Amino acid sequence: MAADDSREGNIIMTEGVTRIPSGCAISGIFSRSGKRMSGEAVMKSISVMHERSNGLGGGFAAYGIYPEYREYYAFHIFHNDNTAKIACEKFLERHFDIVSASNIPTRKIPAITDEPLIWRYFALPLKTKLASSQLDEREFVAKCAFRINKDIEGSYVFSSGKNMGVFKAVGFPEDVGRFYRLEEYEGYCFTAHGRYPTNTPGWWGGAHPFSLLDCTVVHNGEISSYDANRRSIEMYGYPCTLQTDTEVIAYIIDYLNRKCGFSYEEICDIVAAPFWSEIDKMPVAKKKLYEYYRSAFSQYLITGPFSILVGFEGGMMALNDRLKLRSMVAGTRGDMVYAASEEAAIRVIEPDIERVWAPSGGECVIARLYPEAFEALKGGK
């Protein structure tokens, strides 16, 4: 709208206040060399897209931030009150060896209110419990996180991976970052989200990222296939209880990667599969592969407008829907990889970006640590 202020009927339309329909905001920063950087940069990046959010949710995922506890699962948990906290901690003590338990450090921010008790636990499964469960370690941890979220009223595990953590709240993302003192953390990868919920509630657990073990997802868009996706993934033990469609994306990716053994490149080809008209034109071998993906995993095809950033141990993935109905820009400079809803969010932290492009619909952009950096991350050096 050219004018700063105009009227349509009885409605005042104000430029810069009227929402555009393509928010939320996402941003990601990744160092392929494993260089640890402060959370300050990703806070600056997401703040440039302030108008894409409405203050009903903001959050960050950070990787490589707990090197001194790299062997332990870091549980970040919201407790509504001390009653919930006591019940949750009793459950954890029955199933895990807890080596550290403390409040997650925060600072008072006027814009962040009604905060729950926010606690962090570094723990490993008790050997006796793990053996009797007949599960592998990661599946045991995932099932325990689901048990807490489903059965312990007032407690919610919002992060459960190793050497990483999710930090989220109701508020604008830049306020959420300052609330959690994100500038005091150092990691090799950060993703961020500013939320503008349209048909789901704004609450602490419903803010992005959504996480299971080391997999985190931030998302801009709306999943029209949510009911079909949810019904399918719940059959494999993933209860969807968080009142938002994005939750199902995290579980689909965990299932396809951790349980089915697909690479992240293959996961892109499943959740954002080519159209049948495109598959028909492919060479025979490639055509058979994509016919298999579309037929065997059709329940995990995500439809509707979306752009997502996925964090995982040693990597970051950016992906648009096949029609590219949500914006996504990527960039690189040296060993650094960036992705965001807007180019401005990249240039504000890397003005001398070497390459910048808008990935096409369904184009998978994946950054991974160099082999030597991944070995160092795991404690090999």
N, C-alpha and C positions, 0 to 999 in steps of 0.2 A: 504494500500500500504506500503510495507516494506521500500522503499527508501523515503528519505525526498523530493526528487525532481526527476521526471522522465518525459519522453515525450511519448505522443501517437500522431503520425503524427506531426502536427504543434502545438499541444496544450500542454502547460506545466501543469502537474498535480502536485500540491503541497499539501502535507499532512498537514491537519489543516486549509487549505484554501478552498479546494474543499468541497462543501456542501454535507452533507448526506441528503437523501430524506425524513427523518422523523421528521425534525423540524416543528413546533415551540416548545417553551418551556412553560410549565405551572407549577405553584407551589401554594400550599395552606397550611395555618397554622390555626388551630382552637383550642380554649380553651373551653372545655365543662363546666368548672367551671365559665366561664365568666371573667376570669382574663384578664385584659387589658394589652397589650404588645405593645412595640414600633414597628413601621414599619421597623425598621432597620433589623430585622431577615429575613423578606420576601425579602427584597432587597438583602441581602447576599445570600439567597437561589437561587434566580433567576439568580444572576450574575455567579454562577457556570456553568450555561448552556448557557453562552454567545455565543458560536459558533452555537447554534440553531437559532439565530436571525440574521438579516442582517441590523438592524438599521432603518427599515421602520415602526416600531410600537412597543410600549411597554406600559404597563399599569398595574394598581392595583385597586382592590376593597377593601374597608376597612369598617368594621362593628363595631358599638359601639363607633364611634369617636366623636359624637356630643351629649353627654349626656345632656348638658345644653339646647339643642334645640330638645330634643327627641320627642316632640309632633309636630314638624314642618317638612314639606317636605323640603329637602335640594336639591335645583336645582343647578346643576353644568352646566354652559352654556358657549359654545364657541361663541364669536361674531367676525365676520371678521373685523368689523370697528364700529365706533361710530354710523353711520346711522342704522346699523342692531341692535346695542345695544339699541338705543332709541326706535325703533319699537318694539323690544321684550319686553322691560320694560313697554311700554304702554299696551301691551297685558296682561302682568302679573298683572299690577295694576288694570286692568278692571276685573280680575277674582280672584285675591288673596289678602289677607292681608299680606303684606311683612313686617316682623319684623326686618330683617337685610339684607343688600345688600353690598357686598364688593368684591374686587379682591380676588381670591384665592392666598394665598402667594406662591411665587416662588423665586428661586434664578437663577442668570445667569449661564448657563452651555454652554460652547462653542459648544458642540455637539447638543444642542437643538436650532433650528433656526426657523424663520418664525412663531413664536407663535402668535396665535390670542389673542384677549382680553378674559381673562378667569375669569369669575365671578361666585359668589355663592350667592344664595338667599334663605333665610329661610322664608317659607310662609305657610299659610293655605287658603283653598278656602273660598271666601266670602260666607257667609250664603245665601244671596239673590241669587247669581249665582248658588250655589249648589242646592238650592231648585227649582229654575226654570228649571234647567237641567234635573231634575228627575232621576239623576244618583247617585249611591253611591259615597262616597268621593274618593276612590281609582280609580274608573273608570273615574271620572271627571278629576283627576290629570293626568292619563294616556292619555286621549283624548286631554288635553291641551298641553302636551308634544309633541304629534303627530302633533297638529296644528302648533306649533312653527316650528318644523323640516320640515314640508311640505310647510307652507305658508309664513313664514318670512325668506326671502332670507338673508343668511349670518349669521343666528343664529342656533345653534344646541344644544338641551338639551341632555347631555350625562350621566346624573345621576339625579334621581328624587325620591329617597326613603327617609325614615325617619331614622335618626341616623346612616347614612352610606354615603359613597361617592365613586365615581369612579374618578381616576386620570390617564389620558392617553395622549399620544403625539406621534409624529414621532421621533423615536430614539431608542437606545438600552434600555432595561428596567431599568438597574441600573442607567443610566443617567436620565431617566424619573423620577425615585424615588428621586434622588438628586434634580432635577429641582423642584419637588413639595414639597420638604422638608418633605418627608414622615416619616423620623425618628422623627419628632415632633408630630406625631399623635399616639394615643394609642387606640387600639381596641381589641376585643376578636377574630376577624377573619380577615385574609388578604388572598387574592388570587392575583396571578401575572401572567403576560403573556409577552413573548418575541416573536415577530412576524417575520415570514419569508413568506411574501405573494408570491404566485406563479401565480395566475391568477386574482387578484384584486388589485386595486391601494393602495399604501401606503400614507395615509393621516390622519390627526388628528382624524377625526370622525370615520375612519375605523380601528383604533387601538382597541385592546381589553382592558378591558372587554366591552361587550355590556350589556346594562342595561335597565330595565323598572321597575319603582317603586323600591322595595328592591331586585329584582331578577337580578343577574349578571352572565354572562357566559364568561369563557375563554376557548379556544378551540385549539386543535392541530389536524389538519386533513383537509379533504375536503368532503363536503356534495354532493354526487352524486344525491341525491333525492331533491336537492334544489328547482328546478322549481315546482315540485309537492307540496312540503311543502309550498312554498311561495304562490302559487295560492290558496291553502286551507286556510291558516292563514289570507290572505288579505281579504277573504270573511267575516271574523269576526272583521274587523276594525283595522287590524295591517298592516299599509303600510310599505313595505320594501324598503327603500330609501338609504341605507348606503353603497351600492356597495360591499357587502361581504356576503358570505353564512352563516356566524356565526350569523348574526342578527336574522335569522329565528328561531334558536334554542332558544334564549331568549324569543321570542314571543310564541313559542309552549309551553314552560314550564309555562309561565305566564298564558296562556289560559287554559291549563289542570289543573293547580293548583287553580288559583284565580277564574276562571269562571266555570270550571267543577267540582271542589272540590276534585280532585284526590290528594292523598298523594304523596310525592316525591318517595316513594318506588314504587307506582303504575305507576308513570310517567316513571320510568326506564323500567318497563315492557311493556310500550307502545312504547317509542321511540327506545328502543333496544330490541324488542320483540324476543322471541325464534323462531327458525326456525320451519316451519310446521312439519318437520320430528321429532323434539323434542316434539312438542305439542301432536302429535299422540301417544306418549308413556306415556303420563301423566295419573295419576288417573282421573276418570271421572269428578269429581267436578272441579279439577284444569284445566283439559283440556277444559271444557266449559268456564271457566273464560278467558283463554288465547285465545281461539277461538273468544270470544267476543272482546277482545282487538285488535286482528289482523284484525277482520272484521269491527268493528265500527269505529276504529281510524287508519285505514291503511294509511291515508294521513299524519299522524304524525310519521310514522315509518321513522327514519333517517338511510339512508344507505350510505355506503362509510366509509373510515377509519376515526375514531375520538376518541379522549379522551377529556373529558370536566371536568371542575370544575365549579360547580354552587354554588354561594353564595345566601343566603336568610336570612330573619330575624330569628336569633336564630339557624342557621344551615349552613352546607356545604355538598355538594354532589359531589362525584367523580364517573365517569362512562366511560367505554370503549365500543366501538362497539362490536358486537357479535363475530366477528372474531379476535378481539384484534389486529388490524392492526396498532395501535399506542401504544407507551409505556406508562405505568402508574404504579407507585409504591406508596404504602401507608405504613404508620407507626404510631405507638402509643407509648407514654410514659406517664404514669400517666393519667392526664386528657387531655393531648395534643394529637391531631390528625393531621397527616401530609399527604399530597399527592403531587406528583411531577412527571415530566416526567422521572427523573433519581433518583436513590437511593442516589447519591452523593449530590443532592440538599437538601435531608433530613438530611443526616449525617453531613453536614457542620454546621448545626445549632443545631442538637441534636445527638452528637456522641455516646451517651449512649442509643440509641433507644432500647426499650424493645421488640417490635415486628415490623417486616418489611415484607411485602409480595407484590407480583404483582397480583392485582385483575384480575380474569379471564374475558374473554369477556362477556359483559352484566351483570357482577357482580356489584351491587350497593353498594357503600360505603357511608354511611351517618353519619355525626356527628351532634349532637344537644346539645344545652345547657341543663344542668341539670335543672329540674323544678324550683328549688329555684333561680338559676341564671337567668332563663328567666323571672321570676317574678320581680327580682331586675332590670333587663334590662328595663322592662316596667314601672318601677317606683313604684312597689308594696311594696318595702322595702326601 
